[in-house]
Amino acid sequence: SSWPVSPSLIYNGILLILSVGISVVVFYIRRQSVARYELLRWEDSKRRSQLQRRARQMEISMSLGQHITSILDLDALLQTVAELMKAQYSLYYVGIYLLDPQNDRFLVRRVGVGGNVNGHKRSQMRIQVGREGLVVWVAGNGRSLLVKDVLQDSRYIPHDLISQTRSELDLPLRAGRRLIGVLSLQSDKIGSFIPEDIPFLQSLADQAAIAIDNASLYQVERTARRLAETMHKMGRALTGTLEWNVVLELILTQLASPVSYERGSVFFKSGVHLEFVAARGFPEAAQPEKIRISLENESIFREIYETQRPLFIPDVMQWPDWQQIETLPLARAWLGVPLIHGPVVVGMLSLTR
């Protein structure tokens, strides 16, 4: 026998199924609404954060512009830019590298603020373009480079002075289409920079590059003007005497204004030796008048003698044939200028830092 199915039971079953279906639909719609609301709130929060970030960036841009537009001293300008960028973005380290005007295959670190010695202005450092390193990569490719974790990038070269760097953004410094250097922004936190930061920070770098280029041009013009004034003064002074020692001392004294140096000297070739005939900035104990340099196996004066052109050595420690005179303090940078009489090099002007 079969159980009788009453119409009321069927009706109640249908109502139950409908109510369950409606509950499921309502639950799904409500869940979707909550998810959509949370998404909208997250997007609103993100937009607010972006607007605040852009407002802060505009404030930084205006502040940077106000500070740097009137600075024509290149060293002061570079220091100001680095300090402002570090302070405004709470960075671990900011470095500014400029192409060597004498040899654009090298980058020179002109200033570095922060790192393990906070606020300390780093000494200049030369880096050859084409070698490994994040900054060098930017100089070689002319494009910005964002690294969220430097320890995961094979191009990164660690350095004791900036050992806590974890993320880095390096930006090319351009004056028009011409690359003049690299601005390196470094943080001690992983992922401190995001791709959305690059356009604005690149515009800041471009703004700084224009100011740096203007300051560089002003410095070149000022140096040329000072050189012309010095040459004029030197000419007047030299015409006032014919005494050998006085003439040489006047030359070294007048040169100290346009070309800052620590020790200056004049050598004349005598047989197989260079004889010391004038000096400025030497310690008394060095007795410079007794210094003689043998020309045997000596490459520096030979190059000046053969080319009749000045020779610049940025770091004498990297020059294999450098002869350090024991009675003198250690030299680091050196410039030798030929003294030419007629067609022959008869001596050399030596300037040391």
C-alpha positions in Angstrom: 0.0 0.0 0.0 1.1 3.6 -0.5 0.9 6.6 1.8 -1.8 9.0 0.7 -0.3 12.5 -0.3 -2.5 15.3 0.7 -2.7 18.5 -1.2 -1.7 20.4 1.9 1.5 18.4 2.2 2.4 19.1 -1.4 1.7 22.8 -0.8 3.8 23.0 2.3 6.7 21.2 0.6 6.6 23.7 -2.3 6.6 26.6 0.2 9.5 25.1 2.0 11.5 24.7 -1.2 10.7 28.3 -2.3 11.6 29.7 1.1 14.9 27.9 1.1 15.6 29.1 -2.5 14.7 32.7 -1.6 16.9 32.5 1.5 19.9 31.3 -0.6 19.3 34.0 -3.2 19.0 36.7 -0.4 22.1 35.4 1.3 24.1 35.4 -2.0 22.8 38.9 -2.9 23.7 40.2 0.6 27.1 38.6 0.4 27.7 40.2 -3.0 26.5 43.6 -1.6 28.9 43.4 1.4 31.8 42.3 -0.9 31.0 45.2 -3.3 30.7 47.6 -0.4 34.1 46.5 1.0 35.6 46.8 -2.5 34.3 50.3 -2.9 35.5 51.3 0.5 39.0 49.8 -0.3 39.0 51.7 -3.6 38.0 54.9 -1.9 40.7 54.4 0.7 43.2 53.7 -2.0 42.1 56.9 -3.9 42.4 58.9 -0.7 45.8 57.5 -0.1 46.9 58.3 -3.7 45.5 61.8 -3.5 47.3 62.4 -0.2 50.5 61.0 -1.8 50.1 63.2 -4.8 49.4 66.3 -2.7 52.5 65.5 -0.6 54.5 65.0 -3.8 53.3 68.4 -5.2 54.3 70.0 -1.9 57.7 68.4 -2.1 58.1 69.6 -5.7 57.2 73.2 -4.8 59.6 73.0 -1.8 62.4 71.6 -3.9 61.9 74.2 -6.6 61.9 77.1 -4.1 65.1 75.9 -2.6 67.2 75.1 -5.6 66.2 77.7 -8.3 68.4 80.4 -6.7 71.4 78.3 -5.9 74.3 78.7 -8.3 77.0 77.1 -6.3 77.1 73.5 -7.6 78.3 71.8 -4.4 75.8 73.7 -2.3 73.0 72.8 -4.8 73.9 69.1 -4.8 74.0 69.0 -1.0 70.6 70.8 -0.8 68.9 68.5 -3.3 70.2 65.3 -1.5 69.2 66.5 2.0 65.7 67.6 0.9 65.0 64.3 -0.9 66.2 62.3 2.1 64.2 64.4 4.6 61.0 64.6 2.6 60.8 60.9 1.8 62.4 59.6 5.0 65.1 57.8 3.0 68.0 55.9 4.2 70.5 57.3 1.7 70.5 59.7 -1.3 73.4 59.9 -3.7 74.0 62.1 -6.7 76.4 60.9 -9.4 77.5 63.2 -12.3 79.3 62.2 -15.5 82.9 63.3 -15.4 83.0 66.3 -17.8 86.5 65.3 -18.8 85.6 61.7 -19.5 82.0 60.7 -19.8 82.9 57.0 -19.4 83.0 57.7 -15.6 80.5 58.6 -13.0 81.6 60.7 -10.1 79.7 60.6 -6.8 79.5 64.3 -6.0 77.5 64.0 -2.8 76.0 61.2 -0.6 73.7 61.9 2.4 72.7 59.3 4.9 73.8 55.8 5.1 75.7 54.5 8.1 77.0 58.0 8.9 73.8 60.1 8.8 74.2 63.5 7.1 77.8 63.0 6.2 78.9 64.3 2.9 80.7 61.5 1.1 84.0 62.0 -0.6 84.0 61.8 -4.4 84.2 58.4 -6.0 84.6 57.5 -9.6 82.7 54.6 -11.2 83.3 53.4 -14.7 80.2 53.2 -16.8 79.7 49.7 -18.1 80.6 47.9 -14.9 78.2 46.1 -12.6 76.0 48.2 -10.3 72.5 49.6 -10.3 73.6 53.2 -10.7 75.9 52.3 -13.5 73.1 50.4 -15.2 71.0 53.5 -15.2 73.8 55.6 -16.6 74.4 53.1 -19.4 70.8 52.6 -20.3 69.4 56.1 -19.7 66.3 54.6 -18.0 65.0 54.6 -14.4 65.5 51.4 -12.3 63.3 50.3 -9.4 64.4 47.4 -7.3 62.1 46.3 -4.5 64.7 44.1 -2.9 68.3 44.8 -3.8 69.5 41.5 -2.3 67.5 39.7 -4.9 69.1 41.6 -7.8 72.3 40.3 -9.2 73.4 43.7 -10.4 73.5 45.1 -6.9 76.9 45.7 -5.3 76.8 46.0 -1.5 78.9 48.7 0.2 79.8 49.1 3.9 78.7 52.8 4.0 75.1 51.8 2.8 74.9 48.3 4.2 71.3 48.6 5.3 69.9 49.4 1.8 67.0 47.1 1.0 65.1 48.9 -1.9 66.4 51.4 -4.4 65.1 53.7 -7.1 67.7 55.2 -9.5 66.7 57.9 -11.8 68.6 59.4 -14.8 69.4 63.1 -14.5 68.9 64.7 -17.9 69.4 68.3 -19.2 67.2 68.2 -22.2 68.2 65.0 -24.0 71.6 64.9 -22.5 72.4 62.6 -19.6 74.4 64.4 -17.0 74.2 61.9 -14.1 72.1 59.7 -11.8 70.0 60.3 -8.7 70.0 57.3 -6.4 67.2 57.0 -3.7 67.7 54.2 -1.2 65.5 52.9 1.6 66.2 50.5 4.4 62.8 48.9 3.9 61.9 46.3 1.2 59.4 47.6 -1.4 59.5 51.3 -0.3 59.1 52.5 -3.9 56.2 51.6 -6.2 56.0 52.0 -10.0 53.4 54.8 -9.6 56.2 56.9 -7.9 58.5 56.8 -10.9 56.8 59.5 -13.1 56.7 62.1 -10.3 60.1 61.3 -8.9 61.5 61.4 -12.5 60.0 64.9 -12.9 61.7 65.9 -9.6 65.0 64.5 -11.0 64.5 66.4 -14.2 63.9 69.6 -12.2 67.0 69.0 -10.2 69.0 68.2 -13.4 68.1 71.6 -15.0 69.3 73.4 -11.8 72.5 71.3 -11.7 73.2 72.0 -15.4 72.6 75.7 -14.9 74.9 75.7 -11.8 77.6 73.8 -13.8 77.4 76.3 -16.7 77.7 79.2 -14.2 80.6 77.5 -12.5 82.4 77.0 -15.8 81.8 80.7 -16.7 82.9 81.8 -13.3 86.1 79.7 -13.6 86.8 81.1 -17.0 86.3 84.6 -15.7 88.6 84.0 -12.7 91.2 82.5 -15.0 91.1 85.5 -17.3 91.5 87.8 -14.3 94.3 85.7 -12.9 96.1 85.7 -16.2 95.8 89.4 -16.4 97.2 89.8 -12.9 99.9 87.3 -13.6 100.9 89.1 -16.8 101.2 92.5 -14.9 103.1 90.9 -12.1 105.6 89.1 -14.4 106.3 92.2 -16.4 107.5 93.8 -13.2 110.4 91.5 -12.6 113.0 89.5 -14.5 114.3 87.6 -11.4 114.0 83.8 -12.0 112.9 82.8 -8.5 110.5 85.6 -8.2 108.8 84.8 -11.5 108.3 81.1 -10.6 106.9 82.0 -7.1 104.5 84.5 -8.7 103.3 81.8 -11.1 102.6 79.3 -8.3 101.0 82.0 -6.1 98.7 83.2 -8.8 97.7 79.7 -9.9 96.3 78.9 -6.4 93.3 81.1 -7.1 91.7 79.5 -10.2 93.2 76.0 -9.6 93.1 75.0 -5.9 96.0 72.7 -5.0 97.8 71.6 -1.9 101.3 71.4 -3.3 102.7 73.1 -6.4 106.2 72.8 -7.9 108.2 73.5 -11.0 110.7 71.1 -12.4 113.2 71.6 -15.2 114.9 68.8 -17.2 118.6 68.5 -16.6 120.2 65.5 -18.3 118.5 62.3 -16.9 116.9 64.1 -14.0 114.1 66.5 -13.2 115.5 69.2 -10.9 113.3 71.1 -8.5 113.4 74.9 -9.0 110.3 76.3 -7.2 107.7 75.1 -4.7 104.6 76.2 -2.8 102.7 74.4 0.0 105.6 72.0 0.8 106.4 71.2 4.5 109.7 72.6 5.5 111.1 69.3 6.6 110.6 68.0 3.0 113.5 70.2 1.8 112.0 70.5 -1.7 115.1 72.2 -3.1 117.0 68.9 -2.8 114.4 66.8 -4.6 115.6 65.2 -7.9 113.6 62.7 -9.9 115.4 60.2 -12.1 114.0 59.9 -15.6 115.1 56.3 -15.9 112.0 54.0 -16.1 109.8 57.0 -15.5 106.6 57.1 -17.5 104.8 60.2 -16.3 107.2 62.9 -17.5 108.0 60.8 -20.6 104.3 60.9 -21.6 104.1 64.7 -21.0 107.4 65.1 -22.9 106.3 63.1 -25.9 102.7 64.4 -26.2 103.4 68.0 -25.1 100.1 67.9 -23.4 99.0 68.0 -19.7 98.5 64.7 -17.9 95.8 64.3 -15.2 95.9 61.4 -12.8 92.6 61.2 -10.7 94.1 58.7 -8.3 97.9 58.1 -8.2 97.4 54.9 -6.3 96.0 53.4 -9.5 99.0 54.5 -11.6 101.6 51.7 -11.6 104.6 53.9 -12.2 103.9 56.6 -9.7 107.0 57.5 -7.7 106.0 58.7 -4.2 108.7 60.9 -2.7 109.3 59.6 0.9 109.7 63.1 2.5 106.3 64.3 1.2 102.7 63.5 2.3 100.9 61.0 0.3 99.5 62.4 -3.0 96.1 61.3 -4.4 95.2 63.5 -7.4 97.9 65.0 -9.6 98.2 67.3 -12.6 101.3 67.8 -14.7 101.6 70.6 -17.3 104.5 70.8 -19.8 106.7 73.8 -19.9 107.4 74.3 -23.6 110.2 76.4 -25.1 110.0 76.5 -28.8 109.4 72.9 -30.0 110.8 71.3 -26.9 109.4 70.4 -23.4 112.0 71.8 -21.0 110.2 71.2 -17.7 107.0 70.5 -15.9 104.5 72.3 -13.6 103.3 69.8 -11.0 100.1 70.3 -8.9 99.0 67.9 -6.2 95.9 67.3 -4.1 
